[in-house]
Amino acid sequence: MTEGTGRRAGDLPDDLTDVEAGMWQAFRDGSVYDLRSGDAAVDDPHGPSPWGPGRSVRARVVCWLLLDGPPALAGRVSSLKLTGLRITGTLDLAGGTVVPYVELKGCRFENDVLLPEARFTTVRLVDCAVPRLEAARVHTEGDLHLPRCRFLAGVRLTDARIGTDLLLNQANVHHDRTGRSIAADGLTVGQDFQAELLLAHGEISLRSAKIGASLSLRGAKVTSPYTRFALNAPQLTVGRTLYLTPAALGSPLLSGVTPARGTRIQPFECQGGLRLDDGRFGEAVDLEGARFAFTDEQALTLRRVQAPELRFLGERPPRGQVVLSGARIATLVDRAAGWPGPGCLHMGGFVYENLVPRGPFPLAERLEWVAAATAEFNPEPYERLAAVLREAGEDEDAREVLLAKHRRRRETLPPAAKLWGYVQDGAVAYGYRPGRAAVWMAVLWAAGSLAFAHAGRPEPGPGAHQQWNPALYALDLLLPVVDFGQASQWQLDGPWQWVAAAMVLLGWTLATTVAAGATRMLRRS
């Protein structure tokens, strides 16, 4: 800037106000420049109390200090540390390189803060009132901290690169003209992205963002009546865990730890759709205690998500959909009360290897869970559940699941095939309860033996050489493959011929159902 032309390095420019001169000296000294009055109501940057010239500095002077400021005093490191100041005009550092450390606490900005394509070491804006933060493609070697700040027209961090941590804890972010509160598509964060207890009054867009460690939205409230999604994060990559879980109120030291008894807890709340399609998560997606408020057209979508663990422990959405199609999860931790009802759950191609229910989750409710995901019959969810149960050593439950699959399929068949299905089910439960065949055979054998004993001695056939035996005769009719010589040598007449024909038909039916069941069992083995 021309103000420094012909002036010795470190000399005060002539046109600075007293407040700006104090800021200039504090910058060279690396000390905090604090202009708070001591009255909490007056010092609140978000309150109505006016801050006059006695607490105001021009944005262009702040830019001058950061881009081309005076050298530090001997033995000191220059830095901009402001507390309780009002910055007038537009703070525009677009494309600039800022070397000094920047920390502003409890400050008010009159206009937008413009940082696109700027480079910083570390930037901390704490509890500041900012109309809008425009920081597309900003680059920081260290942290970008924005805790407790209030942004009246949104935050833009598209394609930003944050070297270590990005903090938006307890920030209050309103939407911009497009309905977004935080636009951060393509964002890269080296370590953690924390937005705990965040209030977002518009869509949070994190498409194709990459987070090196964890992404925490514990206790956040995200509302977006302006767009389809409240949290829109397809192709999100998180090195460790995505937390959409409760947070303890009152102490920042409670983050990520179990709070003491009596501590107030605020859950993660999402009013609007939530999309995590094609996401990759190194450790887990944690939805414990999450609350969702969807319209009938909105959904929680995790299509093709890949994660070692999915903790589906949120509250059941009263409306909307849950979509897990194509997701691949190693361990599914869930509870019965968290899943939506029929027609609202979609699990086509959903692969999981282990089930860890939290609380009671009996097999009958697990079958209802699968049925809810298959409004139209689809064998895949049943077969996946059976495979997981069999792998866990619960063979009996696995057979019950496969039996439920056949019963569900039966309802889609034409009348003749449906009738045959009922026969197989009643006889041997589609082969999954083969002991029934022996029971039916014993009952029919006993009934036939008693019936033929009352039929009297029939006329022998040609070449008969065996004595009449009602029990062997009934058994000969029931077993279509084995020949005891009774049925071929003794001929019943009158109504008893129809009884004999019924015995033969029932014998073939039992044999066919047993063979079909045995074939299925061999295929499974």
Buried (B, 14 or more C-beta within 10 A) or exposed (E): EEBBEEEEEBEBBEEBBEBBBBBBBBBBBBEEBEBBEEEEEBBBBBEEEEBEEEBBBBBBBBBBBBBEBBEBBEEEEBBBBBBBBBBBBBBBBBEBEBEBBBBBBBBBBBBBBBBBBBBBBBBBBBBBBBBBBBBBBBBBEBBBBBBBBBBBBBBBBBBBBBBBBBBBBBBBBBBBEEBBBBBBBBBBBBBBBBBBBBBBBBBBBBBBBBBBBBBBBBBBBBBBEBBBBBBBBBBBBBBBBBBBBBBBEEEEEBBBEEBEEEEEBBBBBBBBBBBBBBBBBBBBBBBBBBBBBBEEEBBBBBBBBBBBBBBBBBBBBEBBBBBBBBBBBBBBBBBBBBBBEEEBBBBBBBBBBEBEBBEEBEBEEBBBBBBBBBEEBBBBBBBBBBBBBBEEEBEEBBBBBBBBBBBBBBEEEEEEEEEBBEEBBEBBBBBBBBEBBEEBBEEBBEEBBEBBBEBEEBEBEEEBEBEBBBBBBBBBBBBBEEEBBBBEBBBBEEEBEEBBEEBBEBBEBBBBBBEBBEEBEEEBE
